[in-house]
Amino acid sequence: NQAVFALTELGAPGDIVMHGPYETTSLRFDLPPTWSLHDGVNLNLLVSVYIDNGMTTTQGQTPAVSGALLNVYFNGKLQQALSLNTGENLQYNVPVSNDALLSPYSDGRYQITFSLDASYDCRGTQHTTIKIGGVSQAVFAYVQAPLQLDLRRLPWPIYQPRLQTPGPVALVMPSKPTAGQLNAALLTMGAFGRM
């Protein structure tokens, strides 16, 4: 199976704008707990790079190396250091390594981090601004896996605040519950509501 999400669907407020010389931003999101990511996960990024060095530029110029790097991390592991060219909506593909697919976080979330390194700006001759388009995509290749329940992680998986594809939740009770069973079911639902 494969699912494709725009960065805005993973929590980006729109386009991600970053200014040199250094800036870092992260997106934290949840995926369905029955998804097991596998080989084929990648990020398709649309990046615009603007250099202000006091000189005017001509529209339609061939993109040139900006001197800036965009370090892309998945779950805290560096995937690629992109050498950025100047220009608008340039496409970069970042494959995600298999060793980064398992969430290292106790709440099961995933995280994509972008770190701009435009150290050339420190010389004072230019100022770098980049824009990562909110329509950039994360492609998740996955297989359905049995849900691994762990009571220590409650209210997960019923409550996942960053989940973009919510699934159904059901409370199973006898068809003709006793007063005690009905009371227990209502208390359980109320407890999950408070969590």
Backbone as JSON, one array per atom type, in Angstrom:
{
  "sequence": "NQAVFALTELGAPGDIVMHGPYETTSLRFDLPPTWSLHDGVNLNLLVSVYIDNGMTTTQGQTPAVSGALLNVYFNGKLQQALSLNTGENLQYNVPVSNDALLSPYSDGRYQITFSLDASYDCRGTQHTTIKIGGVSQAVFAYVQAPLQLDLRRLPWPIYQPRLQTPGPVALVMPSKPTAGQLNAALLTMGAFGRM",
  "N": [[0.84, -1.19, 0.0], [0.3, 2.31, -0.48], [0.5, 5.63, 0.63], [-0.06, 9.09, 0.13], [0.79, 12.22, 1.31], [0.39, 15.73, 1.5], [2.67, 18.19, 2.78], [1.25, 20.05, 4.25], [-0.86, 18.53, 5.14], [0.37, 17.08, 7.04], [0.8, 18.75, 9.08], [2.15, 21.13, 8.52], [1.93, 24.68, 8.42], [1.37, 25.78, 6.0], [3.25, 27.01, 3.31], [6.64, 26.44, 4.15], [8.78, 28.69, 5.4], [12.11, 29.63, 5.59], [14.94, 31.29, 6.99], [18.28, 32.31, 6.35], [21.25, 32.76, 8.4], [20.96, 30.22, 9.63], [18.37, 27.95, 10.34], [15.84, 25.91, 11.75], [13.16, 23.64, 11.42], [10.41, 21.55, 12.39], [8.13, 18.89, 11.63], [5.65, 17.18, 13.28], [3.88, 14.19, 13.4], [1.24, 11.72, 13.33], [0.73, 8.37, 12.22], [-1.57, 5.85, 11.07], [-1.92, 3.32, 13.55], [-1.79, 0.72, 12.68], [-0.2, 0.65, 10.51], [2.78, -0.41, 9.06], [5.68, 0.9, 8.15], [7.62, 0.54, 5.19], [10.33, -0.2, 2.85], [10.64, 2.3, 0.39], [9.6, 4.69, 1.18], [9.52, 8.14, 0.71], [10.39, 11.62, 0.29], [9.06, 14.19, -1.59], [10.09, 17.13, -2.51], [9.32, 20.56, -3.08], [11.2, 23.24, -3.58], [12.01, 26.61, -3.14], [14.51, 29.0, -3.63], [15.85, 31.98, -2.57], [18.13, 34.55, -3.03], [19.43, 37.35, -1.56], [21.61, 39.59, -2.46], [22.06, 42.17, -2.93], [22.14, 42.61, -5.6], [20.42, 42.8, -8.73], [18.38, 40.3, -10.27], [17.78, 38.44, -13.25], [14.75, 37.39, -14.69], [14.13, 33.98, -15.46], [16.72, 33.1, -15.49], [19.31, 30.61, -15.52], [19.25, 28.19, -12.95], [21.48, 28.58, -10.23], [24.07, 27.35, -8.06], [23.43, 27.93, -4.7], [24.95, 27.95, -2.43], [23.86, 27.22, -0.09], [22.72, 24.68, 2.19], [20.24, 22.2, 2.68], [19.41, 20.29, 5.22], [17.84, 17.24, 5.62], [15.91, 15.43, 7.79], [14.57, 12.36, 9.02], [12.66, 11.09, 11.53], [14.72, 11.87, 13.26], [17.05, 11.04, 12.04], [19.57, 11.8, 9.76], [18.81, 12.14, 6.4], [19.44, 13.26, 3.92], [21.66, 15.77, 2.68], [20.86, 18.45, 1.04], [22.18, 20.23, -1.62], [21.4, 23.33, -2.42], [19.95, 24.95, -5.24], [19.52, 28.2, -6.71], [16.32, 29.54, -7.45], [12.84, 28.94, -8.33], [10.45, 26.68, -7.05], [11.93, 24.24, -7.38], [12.54, 20.8, -7.8], [13.19, 18.25, -5.46], [14.1, 15.02, -4.53], [13.93, 12.95, -1.78], [14.88, 10.01, -0.62], [13.88, 7.88, 2.06], [15.7, 6.19, 4.46], [15.64, 2.72, 5.42], [16.33, 2.24, 8.09], [15.35, 4.41, 9.44], [12.65, 4.28, 9.59], [11.13, 3.23, 11.71], [9.43, 4.51, 14.46], [11.15, 6.32, 16.92], [10.09, 7.43, 19.15], [8.34, 7.6, 22.25], [5.6, 8.07, 22.16], [4.92, 7.18, 19.68], [4.89, 8.87, 17.5], [5.85, 10.38, 14.33], [8.52, 12.18, 12.74], [9.56, 14.83, 10.72], [12.3, 16.76, 9.92], [13.61, 19.85, 8.93], [16.57, 21.49, 8.26], [18.17, 24.4, 7.73], [21.23, 25.38, 6.42], [22.93, 27.99, 5.8], [25.53, 29.11, 5.89], [27.2, 30.79, 4.5], [25.96, 33.22, 4.52], [26.89, 34.43, 6.81], [29.08, 35.89, 6.2], [28.19, 38.29, 5.48], [27.58, 39.2, 2.94], [25.41, 38.27, 1.59], [21.93, 37.29, 1.84], [20.02, 34.56, 2.6], [16.95, 33.07, 1.77], [14.64, 30.48, 2.01], [11.93, 28.55, 0.65], [9.89, 25.95, 1.39], [7.57, 24.25, -0.31], [4.21, 23.93, 0.74], [2.74, 22.08, -0.6], [4.49, 20.11, -1.15], [5.33, 16.63, -1.03], [4.93, 13.75, 1.07], [5.59, 10.43, 0.71], [4.34, 7.44, 1.71], [5.13, 4.15, 1.97], [3.63, 1.19, 2.95], [2.67, -1.66, 4.97], [-0.15, -3.44, 6.18], [-0.34, -4.16, 9.58], [-0.71, -6.2, 12.53], [-2.25, -4.65, 15.35], [-0.26, -3.56, 17.95], [-0.82, -3.76, 21.17], [-0.44, -1.89, 24.16], [-0.87, -1.23, 27.37], [0.45, 0.68, 28.84], [0.76, 2.81, 27.18], [-1.61, 4.14, 26.95], [-3.65, 7.05, 26.38], [-3.28, 6.16, 23.77], [-3.97, 3.69, 21.31], [-6.3, 5.0, 20.78], [-6.57, 7.73, 21.1], [-4.91, 9.94, 19.16], [-3.36, 12.73, 18.64], [-2.14, 13.89, 16.38], [-2.93, 12.51, 14.16], [-3.65, 11.98, 10.81], [-5.34, 10.43, 9.3], [-7.91, 9.34, 10.55], [-9.32, 6.41, 12.03], [-12.03, 4.07, 12.61], [-13.4, 3.65, 15.93], [-14.37, 1.3, 18.29], [-16.46, 0.22, 20.95], [-16.82, -2.73, 22.59], [-19.48, -4.56, 23.83], [-21.68, -6.71, 25.7], [-24.69, -7.86, 24.01], [-27.0, -7.72, 25.54], [-26.48, -6.09, 28.08], [-25.68, -6.29, 31.58], [-26.56, -4.24, 34.42], [-24.19, -3.62, 35.74], [-22.27, -4.16, 33.74], [-23.0, -2.27, 31.82], [-22.55, 0.06, 33.29], [-19.76, -0.17, 33.63], [-18.93, 0.07, 30.96], [-19.77, 2.71, 30.35], [-18.22, 4.12, 32.2], [-15.67, 3.51, 31.21], [-15.75, 4.71, 28.64], [-16.1, 7.36, 29.45], [-13.69, 7.76, 30.83], [-11.8, 7.56, 28.76], [-12.63, 9.76, 27.31], [-11.92, 11.85, 29.08], [-9.14, 11.54, 29.04]],
  "CA": [[0.0, 0.0, 0.0], [1.03, 3.58, -0.51], [-0.3, 6.82, 0.95], [0.66, 10.32, -0.18], [0.29, 13.37, 2.05], [1.08, 17.02, 1.36], [3.22, 18.6, 4.08], [0.19, 20.74, 4.99], [-1.67, 17.5, 5.79], [1.16, 16.54, 8.14], [0.92, 19.76, 10.13], [2.76, 22.39, 8.09], [0.9, 25.72, 8.37], [1.35, 26.26, 4.61], [4.65, 26.94, 2.9], [7.61, 26.57, 5.24], [9.77, 29.7, 5.02], [13.27, 29.6, 6.48], [15.89, 32.36, 6.69], [19.66, 32.05, 6.71], [22.14, 31.67, 8.03], [20.57, 28.92, 10.17], [17.02, 27.82, 10.9], [15.36, 24.53, 11.77], [11.73, 23.46, 11.71], [10.03, 20.14, 12.39], [6.73, 18.48, 11.55], [5.38, 15.96, 14.06], [2.6, 13.67, 12.94], [0.95, 10.32, 13.6], [0.18, 7.55, 11.16], [-2.4, 4.82, 11.68], [-1.09, 2.39, 14.31], [-1.7, -0.58, 12.0], [0.71, 0.77, 9.38], [4.2, -0.69, 9.26], [6.36, 1.49, 7.0], [8.69, -0.29, 4.61], [11.15, 0.39, 1.79], [9.88, 3.05, -0.62], [9.16, 5.97, 1.74], [10.35, 9.24, 0.25], [9.86, 12.99, 0.35], [9.17, 14.92, -2.85], [10.07, 18.51, -2.03], [9.38, 21.71, -3.99], [11.95, 24.23, -2.81], [12.38, 27.87, -3.8], [15.64, 29.63, -2.93], [16.02, 33.38, -2.93], [19.37, 35.13, -2.51], [19.49, 38.81, -1.61], [23.0, 40.03, -2.31], [22.12, 43.56, -3.36], [22.17, 42.68, -7.06], [19.16, 42.38, -9.34], [18.48, 39.09, -11.07], [16.93, 38.42, -14.42], [13.79, 36.27, -14.72], [14.47, 32.94, -16.42], [18.12, 32.71, -15.42], [19.59, 29.22, -15.16], [19.51, 28.09, -11.52], [22.88, 28.48, -9.83], [24.26, 26.85, -6.7], [23.25, 29.05, -3.77], [25.87, 27.85, -1.3], [23.08, 26.78, 1.08], [22.36, 23.27, 2.31], [19.04, 21.87, 3.43], [19.54, 18.95, 5.81], [16.52, 16.65, 5.79], [15.93, 14.33, 8.76], [13.33, 11.61, 9.26], [12.79, 10.47, 12.85], [15.99, 12.23, 13.89], [18.2, 10.52, 11.3], [19.84, 12.57, 8.55], [18.56, 11.39, 5.17], [20.17, 13.86, 2.82], [22.02, 17.18, 2.74], [20.6, 18.93, -0.31], [22.86, 21.43, -2.06], [20.29, 24.05, -3.03], [20.13, 25.89, -6.35], [18.59, 29.32, -6.69], [15.2, 29.37, -8.36], [11.54, 28.69, -7.71], [9.79, 25.37, -7.17], [12.83, 23.2, -7.85], [12.15, 19.52, -7.21], [14.21, 17.41, -4.83], [13.55, 13.76, -4.02], [14.72, 12.46, -0.65], [14.47, 8.69, -0.15], [14.05, 7.67, 3.49], [16.35, 4.9, 4.69], [14.85, 1.77, 6.19], [16.63, 2.32, 9.52], [14.68, 5.57, 10.03], [11.19, 4.13, 9.45], [10.5, 2.9, 12.99], [9.41, 5.69, 15.32], [11.92, 6.16, 18.15], [9.45, 8.22, 20.2], [7.46, 6.78, 23.1], [4.2, 8.24, 21.78], [4.71, 6.6, 18.36], [4.81, 9.87, 16.44], [6.91, 10.48, 13.35], [8.98, 13.55, 12.68], [10.39, 15.28, 9.61], [12.97, 17.99, 10.31], [14.37, 20.56, 7.91], [17.56, 22.37, 8.88], [18.85, 25.23, 6.74], [22.6, 25.8, 6.72], [23.37, 28.99, 4.82], [26.61, 29.77, 6.64], [27.79, 31.83, 3.66], [25.33, 34.49, 4.92], [27.63, 35.01, 7.94], [30.1, 36.81, 5.67], [27.54, 39.6, 5.35], [27.42, 39.63, 1.55], [24.13, 37.81, 1.04], [20.94, 36.78, 2.79], [19.33, 33.44, 1.96], [15.61, 32.68, 2.22], [14.11, 29.36, 1.23], [10.52, 28.23, 0.88], [9.53, 24.57, 1.08], [6.15, 24.33, -0.63], [3.28, 23.12, 1.54], [2.22, 21.01, -1.45], [5.48, 19.04, -1.2], [4.66, 15.4, -0.62], [5.55, 12.61, 1.74], [5.02, 9.19, 0.18], [4.53, 6.38, 2.7], [4.87, 2.77, 1.57], [3.35, 0.5, 4.21], [1.86, -2.87, 4.99], [-1.02, -3.5, 7.36], [0.23, -5.03, 10.61], [-1.59, -6.27, 13.7], [-2.06, -3.6, 16.34], [0.48, -3.98, 19.15], [-1.41, -3.03, 22.29], [0.4, -1.72, 25.34], [-1.67, -0.38, 28.26], [1.28, 1.79, 29.34], [0.72, 3.91, 26.21], [-2.94, 4.76, 26.91], [-4.83, 6.7, 25.6], [-2.94, 5.62, 22.45], [-4.11, 4.27, 19.99], [-7.61, 5.61, 20.59], [-6.34, 9.17, 20.94], [-3.67, 10.31, 18.5], [-3.68, 14.11, 18.28], [-1.57, 14.32, 15.09], [-3.32, 11.52, 13.15], [-4.29, 12.6, 9.66], [-6.32, 9.51, 8.71], [-8.53, 8.64, 11.67], [-10.09, 5.2, 11.76], [-13.15, 3.88, 13.55], [-13.15, 3.1, 17.26], [-15.59, 0.62, 18.75], [-16.49, -0.35, 22.29], [-17.56, -3.99, 22.49], [-20.18, -4.94, 25.06], [-22.71, -7.73, 25.42], [-25.9, -7.31, 23.39], [-27.92, -7.43, 26.64], [-25.59, -5.92, 29.23], [-26.23, -6.11, 32.93], [-26.36, -2.87, 34.89], [-22.76, -3.49, 36.04], [-21.53, -4.09, 32.49], [-23.3, -0.98, 31.22], [-21.85, 1.03, 34.11], [-18.34, -0.28, 33.31], [-18.73, 0.61, 29.61], [-19.87, 4.16, 30.41], [-17.03, 4.62, 32.91], [-14.54, 3.4, 30.29], [-15.87, 5.77, 27.64], [-15.84, 8.63, 30.13], [-12.25, 7.86, 31.14], [-11.11, 7.89, 27.51], [-12.98, 11.15, 26.99], [-11.1, 12.74, 29.9], [-7.75, 11.44, 28.59]],
  "C": [[0.87, 1.24, 0.0], [0.06, 4.7, -0.21], [0.56, 8.05, 0.69], [-0.02, 11.47, 0.57], [1.08, 14.61, 1.66], [1.61, 17.39, 2.74], [2.17, 19.33, 4.91], [-0.71, 19.74, 5.7], [-0.94, 16.85, 6.96], [1.44, 17.59, 9.21], [1.61, 21.04, 9.74], [1.66, 23.45, 7.97], [0.64, 26.25, 6.97], [2.76, 26.06, 4.1], [5.54, 27.14, 4.12], [8.69, 27.54, 4.76], [10.87, 29.72, 6.07], [14.28, 30.65, 6.02], [17.27, 31.95, 7.17], [20.14, 33.03, 7.75], [21.68, 30.3, 8.53], [19.12, 28.98, 10.66], [16.6, 26.36, 10.78], [13.87, 24.53, 12.08], [11.39, 21.98, 11.6], [8.52, 19.99, 12.25], [6.58, 17.19, 12.32], [3.99, 15.48, 13.67], [2.48, 12.2, 13.33], [0.48, 9.66, 12.32], [-0.66, 6.47, 11.81], [-1.54, 3.74, 12.37], [-0.97, 1.01, 13.68], [-0.82, -0.51, 10.76], [2.12, 0.44, 9.82], [4.91, -0.18, 8.0], [7.44, 0.55, 6.49], [9.36, 0.44, 3.47], [10.28, 1.08, 0.74], [9.33, 4.36, -0.08], [10.09, 7.05, 1.2], [9.61, 10.57, 0.36], [10.11, 13.65, -0.99], [8.98, 16.4, -2.53], [10.12, 19.51, -3.19], [10.0, 22.85, -3.19], [12.27, 25.44, -3.69], [13.47, 28.51, -2.96], [15.83, 31.03, -3.48], [17.28, 33.91, -2.25], [19.28, 36.63, -2.67], [20.94, 39.21, -1.36], [23.18, 41.46, -2.82], [22.14, 43.73, -4.87], [20.82, 42.25, -7.59], [19.4, 41.14, -10.17], [17.49, 39.17, -12.22], [16.03, 37.2, -14.39], [14.25, 35.27, -15.77], [15.93, 32.55, -16.41], [18.24, 31.23, -15.07], [19.87, 29.15, -13.67], [21.0, 27.91, -11.24], [22.94, 27.95, -8.41], [24.22, 28.04, -5.75], [24.29, 29.07, -2.66], [25.17, 27.39, -0.03], [22.81, 25.29, 1.02], [21.06, 23.15, 3.08], [19.21, 20.44, 3.91], [18.15, 18.43, 6.12], [16.65, 15.42, 6.69], [14.57, 13.66, 8.8], [13.54, 10.84, 10.55], [14.17, 10.67, 13.46], [17.22, 11.74, 13.16], [18.36, 11.3, 9.99], [19.64, 11.67, 7.34], [19.37, 11.94, 4.01], [20.49, 15.3, 3.14], [21.91, 17.69, 1.31], [21.38, 20.21, -0.58], [21.85, 22.2, -2.91], [20.73, 24.97, -4.17], [19.16, 27.03, -6.17], [17.49, 29.05, -7.71], [13.94, 29.04, -7.59], [11.03, 27.31, -8.04], [10.68, 24.32, -7.84], [12.52, 21.92, -7.09], [13.36, 18.77, -6.67], [13.51, 16.17, -4.3], [14.49, 13.24, -2.94], [14.19, 11.09, -0.25], [14.77, 8.55, 1.34], [14.61, 6.27, 3.7], [15.5, 4.02, 5.6], [15.11, 1.88, 7.69], [15.99, 3.51, 10.21], [13.17, 5.41, 10.09], [10.47, 3.84, 10.76], [10.57, 4.12, 13.9], [10.21, 5.43, 16.6], [11.26, 6.83, 19.35], [8.44, 7.38, 20.96], [5.99, 6.92, 22.73], [3.92, 7.75, 20.36], [4.65, 7.59, 17.22], [5.98, 9.73, 15.47], [7.32, 11.95, 13.25], [9.85, 13.76, 11.44], [10.98, 16.62, 10.04], [13.75, 18.55, 9.13], [15.3, 21.53, 8.61], [18.34, 23.1, 7.79], [20.23, 25.61, 7.25], [23.06, 26.7, 5.59], [24.48, 29.8, 5.45], [27.31, 30.85, 5.81], [27.21, 33.2, 4.02], [26.12, 35.19, 6.03], [28.71, 35.98, 7.47], [29.52, 38.21, 5.42], [27.3, 40.06, 3.93], [26.11, 39.18, 0.94], [23.21, 37.38, 2.18], [20.1, 35.75, 2.05], [17.97, 33.23, 2.6], [15.18, 31.51, 1.36], [12.65, 29.15, 1.6], [10.33, 26.77, 0.45], [8.02, 24.56, 0.89], [5.31, 23.41, 0.24], [2.67, 21.98, 0.74], [3.27, 19.91, -1.67], [4.88, 17.8, -0.58], [5.56, 14.45, 0.15], [4.83, 11.37, 1.24], [5.36, 8.07, 1.15], [4.15, 5.04, 2.1], [4.69, 1.98, 2.86], [2.64, -0.82, 3.94], [1.0, -2.81, 6.24], [-0.42, -4.52, 8.33], [-0.74, -5.1, 11.77], [-1.24, -5.17, 14.7], [-1.37, -4.17, 17.57], [-0.02, -3.16, 20.34], [-0.46, -3.01, 23.48], [-0.34, -0.74, 26.25], [-0.87, 0.79, 28.82], [1.19, 3.01, 28.43], [-0.65, 4.57, 26.12], [-2.85, 6.26, 27.08], [-4.55, 6.28, 24.16], [-3.44, 4.2, 22.39], [-5.45, 4.96, 19.75], [-7.47, 7.12, 20.38], [-4.96, 9.39, 20.36], [-3.86, 11.71, 17.94], [-3.17, 14.55, 16.9], [-1.92, 13.35, 13.96], [-4.1, 12.19, 12.03], [-5.36, 11.73, 9.01], [-6.99, 8.72, 9.82], [-9.34, 7.42, 11.22], [-11.18, 5.05, 12.79], [-12.66, 3.3, 14.89], [-14.46, 2.48, 17.73], [-15.4, 0.14, 20.17], [-17.37, -1.59, 22.22], [-18.17, -4.3, 23.85], [-21.2, -6.02, 24.71], [-23.96, -7.09, 24.82], [-26.97, -6.99, 24.43], [-27.1, -7.27, 27.91], [-26.35, -5.83, 30.55], [-25.98, -4.66, 33.33], [-24.88, -2.63, 35.18], [-21.93, -3.36, 34.77], [-21.75, -2.75, 31.79], [-22.58, 0.14, 31.96], [-20.35, 1.03, 33.78], [-18.04, 0.32, 31.94], [-18.78, 2.14, 29.63], [-18.68, 4.79, 31.13], [-15.8, 4.58, 32.0], [-14.57, 4.5, 29.24], [-15.59, 7.14, 28.25], [-14.37, 8.84, 30.43], [-11.46, 8.21, 29.88], [-11.42, 9.32, 27.08], [-12.15, 12.14, 27.78], [-9.64, 12.71, 29.46], [-7.54, 12.27, 27.34]]
}
